[in-house]
């Protein structure tokens, strides 16, 4: 999910890039990409059409377990259409950039970014920032009335409820400000490239967090909504210039899990004994030459004496035995992104994708002010997340289903020490497993 840079598990490693060997059909205004395998290429591909600001689809490199794959990512109106087609309206909502409720929340965040966010090392418990969570609650009630609005029987609860011990509130991630790796500030969270769902991550969780966070589950269905907001400049298509948050729409309206493997911690730990100070230095110098702004944090990391497995000050006690689900690629996957959105981070796979370099180049060069666009593009992604729980009583309202995570919990397959079964199926009407 959402791990501090000093607490990122070593699963966050460089992955080989795999390009899809197929035509990717694009709508008007978007480039058509031909990605044929080099061994089968017999003639040069035609020159691509430059991307335009009215694009409704883009191509991003999605960080799957065994290698990044170039996939279509829907944006703007096409993303909204994809949500509707996938019957995912209870899972995710794209926030209108002109929303007065969004403007209020952004104003609260700007006022508290340093005084609250940075002061608390860019993450913390919801009680530190009540004004932000109150403003976020208004957006939730508007986007998901049956799940969140008291008028329809819904209820919003602040925070993800991972941490219920006041003495450990400093380990909470109810809000999180993400910065780039090149940012000089060391206590920060970076855009997390690894695809994940929040409960499976290594972040600290209090004993009994699941039972406390999903109390009275015999009658309530719970959803864990993440209000995600871009705080760095948007590109001409309205998206993040770099590292867009890509979100995978649910399978069969949430009634079936996607296919995934489970990666164990021992699969992720690098063999530090093979590294030498000299090899680390050379690698660091090469990266600094490519990006001088990264010098300070990279030098400090290169000469750290800590082993990777010792860098976690506080973590989920069950992570080492439970392992972490790793999403497997599928042609059925439908990805979306937006600069402002709310999504169910317990039931939707998400992570930071990578735009095609040539698309970023075309957008910079085609901007009204290319110099300003170039400056904005190199700043990297800055964003903030506010995490909530929402609950409602499905059996008291006709047509309101249980969430997949509630069905899994009620069916006994979602526990602190286990991961939900790959390809698992749920009866969302009755809130149990099939």
C-alpha positions in Angstrom: 0.0 0.0 0.0 1.6 2.8 1.1 4.9 2.5 2.6 7.4 5.1 3.9 10.5 5.4 1.9 12.5 4.0 4.9 10.0 1.2 5.2 9.5 0.1 1.6 9.9 -3.7 1.4 12.5 -4.9 -1.0 9.8 -6.1 -3.3 10.1 -2.6 -4.8 12.9 -3.5 -7.1 13.7 -2.7 -10.7 11.6 -4.8 -13.1 12.2 -5.6 -16.7 9.9 -3.9 -19.1 7.7 -6.0 -21.2 5.9 -4.5 -24.2 2.6 -6.0 -25.3 3.0 -7.8 -28.6 -0.3 -6.6 -30.1 -2.0 -3.6 -31.6 -3.4 -1.3 -29.0 -6.5 0.3 -30.5 -6.9 4.0 -29.6 -9.7 6.5 -29.9 -9.4 9.6 -31.9 -6.8 12.1 -30.7 -4.5 9.4 -29.2 -1.5 7.7 -30.7 -1.8 4.2 -32.2 1.0 2.1 -30.9 2.4 -0.9 -32.7 4.5 -3.1 -30.3 5.7 -6.0 -32.3 8.4 -8.3 -31.0 11.8 -7.5 -32.5 12.3 -11.0 -33.8 9.1 -10.7 -35.9 9.5 -7.2 -37.1 10.0 -7.1 -40.9 9.3 -3.4 -41.6 9.5 -0.2 -39.7 6.3 0.9 -38.0 4.5 4.0 -39.3 5.2 7.2 -37.5 2.8 7.5 -34.5 0.3 10.3 -34.3 1.4 12.7 -31.5 -0.8 12.6 -28.4 -3.2 15.6 -28.0 -4.8 17.3 -24.9 -8.2 15.9 -25.8 -7.0 12.3 -25.4 -9.4 9.8 -23.7 -6.9 6.9 -23.6 -3.2 6.7 -23.0 -0.6 4.1 -22.7 1.2 3.5 -19.4 3.7 0.9 -18.2 1.9 -1.1 -15.5 4.3 -2.6 -12.8 3.2 -6.3 -12.7 5.1 -8.8 -10.6 7.4 -10.2 -13.3 7.8 -7.2 -15.5 6.1 -3.9 -16.5 3.6 -4.2 -19.3 2.3 -1.4 -21.6 -1.4 -1.2 -21.2 -4.2 1.2 -22.2 -5.3 3.5 -19.3 -8.6 5.3 -19.6 -8.8 8.9 -18.6 -11.4 11.7 -18.3 -14.8 10.8 -19.8 -13.5 7.4 -21.1 -12.6 6.5 -17.5 -16.1 7.3 -16.3 -17.6 5.2 -19.1 -15.3 2.3 -18.1 -16.4 2.5 -14.5 -20.0 2.3 -15.6 -19.4 -0.5 -18.0 -17.6 -2.5 -15.2 -20.4 -2.0 -12.8 -17.9 -0.3 -10.5 -19.8 2.7 -9.4 -19.7 1.7 -5.8 -16.0 1.1 -5.9 -14.6 4.3 -7.5 -15.6 7.8 -8.4 -13.7 10.4 -10.4 -14.0 13.8 -8.7 -15.0 16.8 -11.0 -12.0 19.2 -10.9 -14.6 22.1 -10.7 -16.4 20.6 -7.6 -16.9 23.2 -4.8 -16.4 20.4 -2.2 -13.1 19.5 -3.8 -12.0 23.1 -3.8 -12.8 23.3 -0.1 -10.8 20.2 0.6 -7.8 21.3 -1.4 -7.8 24.6 0.4 -7.7 22.8 3.8 -4.9 20.6 2.6 -2.9 23.6 1.3 -3.2 25.3 4.6 -2.1 22.3 6.6 0.4 20.7 4.2 3.5 21.9 6.1 2.0 22.7 9.5 0.3 19.3 9.9 1.6 17.0 7.1 5.3 17.8 7.0 5.4 18.4 10.7 4.2 14.8 11.2 6.6 13.3 8.6 3.9 13.3 5.9 1.6 10.7 7.4 -0.5 10.3 10.5 -3.7 9.6 12.4 -6.9 11.2 11.3 -7.2 13.0 14.6 -4.3 15.2 13.6 -6.2 16.8 10.7 -10.0 16.8 11.5 -10.7 19.7 9.1 -9.4 17.7 6.1 -11.3 14.6 7.0 -14.5 16.5 7.5 -14.1 18.1 4.0 -13.3 14.6 2.6 -16.4 13.2 4.2 -18.5 15.6 2.2 -17.1 14.3 -1.0 -17.7 10.7 0.0 -21.3 11.3 0.9 -21.9 12.9 -2.5 -20.1 10.2 -4.5 -21.4 7.1 -2.7 -24.7 8.1 -1.0 -25.9 4.5 -0.3 -22.6 3.6 1.3 -21.8 6.9 2.9 -24.7 9.3 3.4 -26.9 9.0 6.5 -29.8 10.1 4.4 -29.6 6.7 2.7 -28.5 4.6 5.6 -24.7 5.0 5.1 -22.1 6.2 7.5 -18.5 7.5 7.1 -15.9 6.7 9.7 -12.6 8.5 9.6 -9.4 6.6 9.1 -8.5 3.1 7.9 -8.4 1.8 11.5 -5.1 0.0 11.2 -3.9 1.6 14.4 -6.2 1.6 17.5 -3.5 2.1 20.1 -3.1 5.8 21.0 0.6 5.3 21.9 1.2 4.1 18.3 -0.8 6.8 16.5 2.4 8.0 15.0 2.4 4.8 12.9 -1.0 5.5 11.4 -1.4 6.2 7.7 -4.9 7.7 7.7 -3.4 10.5 5.7 -0.3 10.3 3.6 1.6 12.9 1.6 3.6 11.4 -1.2 6.7 13.0 -2.6 9.2 12.1 -5.3 12.4 10.1 -4.5 14.5 13.1 -5.5 12.8 15.3 -2.9 15.5 16.4 -0.4 13.2 15.7 2.5 14.2 12.2 3.8 11.1 11.4 5.9 8.7 10.9 3.1 6.6 8.5 1.1 7.2 7.9 -2.6 4.7 7.0 -5.3 4.6 3.2 -4.8 5.2 1.4 -8.1 4.2 -2.0 -6.8 0.6 -3.1 -7.5 -1.2 -3.8 -4.3 -4.3 -3.5 -2.1 -4.0 -1.7 1.2 -4.7 -4.5 3.7 -2.0 -6.7 2.2 0.8 -4.2 2.8 3.5 -4.2 5.4 2.2 -1.1 7.3 1.8 -1.5 11.0 -1.6 -2.9 12.2 -2.7 -3.1 15.8 -3.6 -6.6 17.2 -7.3 -7.1 16.6 -7.5 -4.2 14.0 -9.7 -6.2 11.6 -12.3 -7.1 14.2 -12.3 -3.5 15.6 -12.4 -1.9 12.2 -15.2 -4.1 10.9 -17.3 -4.5 14.0 -20.9 -5.7 13.7 -20.2 -7.3 10.4 -23.2 -9.6 10.7 -25.3 -6.6 9.6 -22.8 -4.0 8.2 -20.9 -4.0 4.9 -17.6 -2.1 4.9 -15.7 -0.2 2.2 -12.3 1.4 2.6 -12.3 4.5 0.6 -9.2 6.4 -0.3 -9.6 10.1 -1.4 -6.6 10.5 -3.7 -5.6 14.0 -4.8 -2.8 15.2 -7.1 -1.0 18.2 -5.8 1.6 18.7 -8.5 0.8 20.3 -11.9 -1.3 18.5 -14.4 -0.3 17.8 -18.0 -2.4 19.0 -21.0 -4.6 15.8 -20.8 -5.4 16.7 -17.2 -3.3 13.9 -15.6 -0.2 13.7 -13.5 2.9 14.4 -15.5 4.7 11.5 -13.9 3.9 8.3 -12.1 0.0 8.4 -12.5 -2.0 6.4 -9.9 -3.4 3.6 -12.0 -6.5 1.7 -10.6 -7.7 -1.6 -11.8 -11.5 -1.9 -12.1 -13.0 -4.9 -10.3 -13.8 -8.3 -11.9 -17.4 -9.2 -12.5 -18.6 -6.2 -10.5 -16.4 -7.4 -7.6 -18.0 -10.8 -7.5 -14.7 -12.5 -8.4 -11.1 -11.9 -7.5 -8.4 -11.3 -10.1 -5.7 -13.9 -10.5 -2.6 -13.4 -8.3 0.3 -15.2 -6.7 1.7 -14.7 -3.2 5.2 -13.4 -2.8 6.9 -14.3 0.4 9.4 -11.9 2.1 12.2 -14.3 1.5 11.6 -13.9 -2.3 12.2 -10.1 -2.0 15.3 -9.8 0.1 18.3 -8.9 -1.9 21.6 -10.7 -1.3 23.4 -7.8 0.4 26.5 -10.0 0.9 27.2 -9.8 -2.8 27.3 -6.0 -2.7 30.4 -4.0 -2.0 30.8 -0.3 -1.1 32.4 0.2 -4.5 29.6 -1.3 -6.5 27.0 0.7 -4.6 29.0 3.9 -5.1 29.3 3.4 -8.9 25.6 2.7 -9.2 24.8 5.7 -7.2 27.1 8.0 -9.2 25.5 6.8 -12.4 22.1 7.7 -11.1 23.2 11.1 -9.8 24.8 11.9 -13.2 21.4 11.2 -14.8 19.5 13.2 -12.1 21.6 15.5 -9.9 18.6 16.4 -7.7 18.7 12.8 -6.4 22.2 13.2 -4.9 21.5 13.7 -1.2 18.9 10.9 -0.6 20.7 8.4 -2.8 24.1 8.9 -1.2 22.6 8.4 2.2 20.9 5.3 1.1 24.0 3.9 -0.6 26.1 4.1 2.5 23.4 3.0 4.9 24.7 0.2 7.2 21.2 -1.2 7.7 20.2 -4.4 6.0 16.9 -4.2 4.1 15.1 -6.6 6.4 16.1 -4.4 9.4 14.9 -1.1 8.0 11.3 -1.5 9.2 10.8 0.3 12.5 7.2 -1.0 12.8 5.4 -3.3 10.5 2.5 -5.7 10.2 3.3 -8.6 12.5 1.6 -11.0 10.1 3.3 -9.8 7.0 6.3 -12.2 7.2 4.1 -15.3 7.4 1.2 -14.0 5.2 3.2 -12.8 2.3 1.9 -10.4 -0.3 -0.4 -11.0 -3.2 1.1 -10.2 -6.6 -1.3 -9.5 -9.4 -0.9 -11.5 -12.6 -1.3 -9.8 -16.0 -4.6 -10.3 -17.9 -6.0 -9.0 -21.2 -9.2 -8.5 -19.2 -7.7 -5.9 -16.9 -9.2 -2.4 -17.4 -7.1 0.5 -15.9 -8.1 4.0 -15.2 -6.5 7.1 -13.7 -7.6 10.7 -12.8 -6.0 13.6 -11.0 -8.7 13.5 -8.3 -10.6 10.3 -7.4 -12.0 8.2 -4.6 -11.5 4.4 -4.8 -11.9 1.4 -2.6 -8.3 0.6 -1.7 -9.2 -2.7 -0.1 -10.9 -4.2 -3.1 -9.1 -2.4 -6.0 -5.6 -3.1 -7.1 -3.6 0.1 -7.6 0.0 1.5 -8.0 2.1 4.1 -9.8 2.3 3.6 -13.6 4.7 5.2 -16.0 3.7 7.2 -19.0 5.4 6.6 -22.4 8.4 9.0 -22.7 7.4 10.1 -26.2 3.9 11.0 -25.0 5.3 13.2 -22.3 7.7 14.8 -24.8 4.8 15.5 -27.3 2.7 17.1 -24.5 5.6 19.3 -23.4 6.5 20.4 -26.9 2.9 21.0 -27.9 2.0 23.0 -24.8 1.1 26.7 -25.1 4.2 27.4 -23.0 6.7 24.6 -23.6 9.2 26.0 -21.1 6.7 26.1 -18.3 5.5 22.6 -19.3 9.0 21.3 -19.2 9.5 22.7 -15.7 6.3 21.2 -14.5 7.0 17.8 -16.0 10.3 17.4 -14.2 8.9 18.1 -10.8 7.6 14.6 -10.3 4.4 13.6 -8.7 3.2 15.0 -5.4 -0.1 13.7 -4.0 -2.0 13.2 -0.9 -4.4 10.4 0.3 -7.0 10.5 3.0 -8.4 7.1 4.1 -11.8 6.4 5.4 -14.1 3.5 6.2 -17.7 3.6 5.1 -20.5 1.2 6.2 -24.1 0.5 5.5 -26.7 -2.2 6.1 -27.3 -4.0 2.8 -30.1 -6.2 4.2 -32.1 -3.2 5.2 -32.1 -1.7 1.7 -33.1 -3.5 -1.5 -30.4 -3.5 -4.2 -27.5 -2.6 -1.9 -24.8 -5.3 -2.1 -22.1 -6.2 0.4 -18.6 -5.3 -0.6 -16.2 -8.0 -1.7 -14.0 -7.5 1.4 -17.0 -7.8 3.7 -18.1 -10.9 1.9 -14.6 -12.4 2.3 -14.5 -11.4 6.0 -17.9 -12.8 6.7 -17.0 -16.0 4.8 -13.9 -16.6 6.8 -11.3 -16.1 4.0 -10.1 -12.6 4.9 -8.0 -12.8 8.1 -5.0 -10.9 9.4 -2.7 -13.9 8.9 -4.0 -14.9 5.4 -4.6 -13.3 2.0 -7.9 -13.7 0.1 -7.9 -16.6 -2.3 -6.9 -15.9 -5.9 -9.9 -16.2 -8.2 -12.1 -16.3 -5.2 -15.8 -15.8 -5.8 -18.4 -14.0 -3.6 -22.1 -13.8 -3.2 -22.4 -10.1 -2.8 -26.2 -10.2 -2.2 -25.8 -12.3 0.9 -22.3 -11.2 1.8 -20.4 -14.5 1.8 -18.1 -16.7 -0.3 -19.2 -19.0 -3.1 
